[in-house]
Amino acid sequence: MSSQSTEPPYSDLPPLSPLLFEAKNKKGCTFQQIADHMNKGEVWVAAGFYGQAKFTDEELKQLSTFLGISSATAISNNAWLPNRGIGPIPPKDPLIYRLFEGILVYGHVIKAIIHEKFGDGIMSMINCKIYVEKKPDPAGGERVLLTFDGKFLPYARW
């Protein structure tokens, strides 16, 4: 498992992010190890590092203990609001661009199938869990399995 630097090149991250990334990289741990310590999901914890989710003061105390940083410093740098949607559109990073491309190519297809199975509505990203798994490829190598587990919300009829 790689614990290489995961700090993004974005300048619009909250002040807490550099502190967390530096401590994570110094400790050489993974988001999964942090998530296990906090009893949270791996993707949600990573979202907190990137300012896409916000840690509570209590969660920052847990995180600070695990990362070996001052909880008072972490909490004092936590006065910001989440900015969900960082980076340029279209994305420049090849991996993020391929995810974006997947929605461009299959978005209408996925929408049509969701509507057939559930009716007129959306899949909530507010009430969504995302899982990233590694699995072997029968043809050799490895495959990435992404799961978006979101609540279906029907459109109101009024």
Disulfide bonds with the S-S distance in Angstrom:
none
